[in-house]
Amino acid sequence: MISFAQRDDVMLETLVAALGIAKYASIVVVSSIDKWKNLVLFTLRQNIYTDPQVPLQVPQNVYKIGEPTADAPLLITSNFSLTYFIVSGEIEGSKVPVRLAVLDTEGLSVLTGWAAGKFNASKVAAFIKECGVENEISHKELIIPGYVAILSGSIEDKLPGWKITVGPREANGLPVFLRSR
């Protein structure tokens, strides 16, 4: 179905285009390509056509926040997008350059991933060994989220020579934690 949304009033045109998107129009025709209008319409389209049963995920990787040197802290978290964006935002706010290892937990948060067996010592250790971050840092210290402090001993067993530090339970504690190190 093609929806023709052209109107003299830009706001009305945007609303008609949004209605077309909401009613699953295959093509929506508008009169102009204003950036603000397209951003709104593309965001709406992305939100409607996203499967709510599939959690939004960040790819497993080691992300550099700021310009970390070899002695910058190494933190780990899950790949649930909300967790990643909250943690990375708090790290950016701290102004401390960090490497943030993001473990694939199939889009589950840290605590949910731990409960489901997707954020465990074996997976953390395997990821740290395979990702090559050891070649980029001058220390062997990994900071884990406070909610999974119970994993610290078993991660140390699986990563010989590494020091496992338990970080704060909540992301909002990261700026103070990082600046005090």
N, C-alpha and C positions, 0 to 999 in steps of 0.2 A: 504494500500500500504506500502511495506517495502522499505526503501531507504538504500542502502549499500554505506556508505560514506568513507570507508577505503581507505587511500592514504598514500604514503610514506612521503609526506610533511604534517606536522601537521597543518599548516595554511590552506593549500588547503583542507585538510580533514574537518576542522572546517567550511570553507566556503561551501563545498558541503553538510555538515550536516545542516547548516543554510538554504540552498536552499531547502533541503528536508522538513524542518520544515515549511518554508514559503509556500511550495506547498502542505501542509497538509498531509504529510506522517504519517501513523499511528505509524510506528516504524522506528527509525533511528539507524543504526548499525555503531559504530565507533570502531577504533582499540585500543583505550586506554581510561582511565577514569581520565585524567588530570583535577584537580580541576578548573583551570582557564577556560578550554574549556567547562566543564559542566556548570559553572556559566553563561558563555556567552550564551550557547544554552538554558538553562532553562529560563533565562531572556527573550530571544527572544520568546520562546514558550509562556511564561506567557503574554507578551505584545500582541502577535497576537491573543490569545484566550481569551482576556479580552473584555467583552462587553463595547464598548465605550459610550453607553447610560446609563450605570450604574456607578455613581460616586464611586471612591474608598473611603472606609470608615474605620474609626477606631472604635472599639467597645466602646459603652457608658460606661464610668467608671471614677473613680478618680485616676489619675496617679501620682505617687510620682516621682518628678524629683530632683535628689540629695538625700540627707537624711533629709527630712523635720521633724522638731520637731513640738510640739503642737502649737507653736506660728508662724509657717511658713505661708506665704500668701496663700490664696486660690483664684485661678483664674478660669475662665470658658471660654470655647470656643466651637466651633462646631466640629462635627466628620468628616468633610471633610478632607481627609488624607493630602492634601497639606497644609491646614491651621494648622492641628495638628503638622506636622513635622516642619513647619516654626516657630510656636510659641514655641514648646518644644526645638528646636535648639537655639532660642534666650534666653530662660530661662536657658538652660545649659550653654550658653556662659556668662551669668551674674554671674554664680557661687553662686546664691542665691537659697537655697533649697525651693521648692514650691510644693504644691498640685495643679494639673491641672485637673479640672472637665471638662469632654468632653461630651457634650450634643448631643444626637442623633437628627440630623436634616436631616436624610436620605441622608447624604453625601453632603449637601449644605454648602457653606461658611457662615460665620456669617451674613454678610449683606444680602446675597441671602436668607438665612434661615429666617431672620427677615422679609424680604419682602414677603416671602411665608407663614408666620405664623407658622413656625416650630421652630424658636428661639424667644420665647415670654416669658413674665413674668410668666405665669401659668406653662409653661413647665420647665422653670429654677427653679422655686420654688418647683415644684413637685419632680424634680430630686434631688435637694439639700436635701429635706426632706427624700427621699427614699434611697439615697445612703449611709447614715450612716456616712458621713464625719463630722457631728456635734459632734460625739463622739470622734473623733480623734484630734480635734482642741480645743484650749483654748480661742478662740475669735469667734466672729460672724461677720466676715467681708468677703464679696465676691467682688472680683475685676472683673468687666465686661469689654469687649472690648469697646474702645472709640466710635466706629461706631454705637453702640447701646445704647449710653448714654441716649437716650429718655426713655429707659426701667427702669432706676434706681429707679424712684419713684414707679412705679407699682410693681417692684420686692420687694421693701421695704414693700409695703402694703401686699404682699402675704407671706413675710417672716418676721413676727413681731419680733422685737428685733435684727434684722440683720442690719448691716451698709453696704450699697452698694457703692463701690468706682468705679469711672469711670477710667479705665486705658487708655493707649495711643491708638490712632487710628490704628497705624501700629505696627506690631510685632517688627520691628527694634528699637522701642522706649522702649521696655520692659527692657533691661539691665539697662539703666539709671534710669527708673522708679522704678525698684525693689531695686537697690542699694541705692537710695535716701530715702527709707522708713526706 
